[in-house]
Amino acid sequence: MDAGAADIAATGLEAGANTDNAGNGGDNSPAALLQRAFEKALVSVATQVISDSQSDMDDAMSELDDG
């Protein structure tokens, strides 16, 4: 082993590195908050659309069974 080689596993993050970002939930900047709010709204709308579609499909299948 070369005594002059850096031990990469033992080195920390560079000084001043910002590890907080929207990906790990540590960023509370207005842009990150807006992005998270948009994502939550998008999931809510998608869930409602899927639920309505499933309900329509259940109704259609019920009509086929009845008639």
Beta strands, then each sheet from edge to edge (+ up, - down):
end
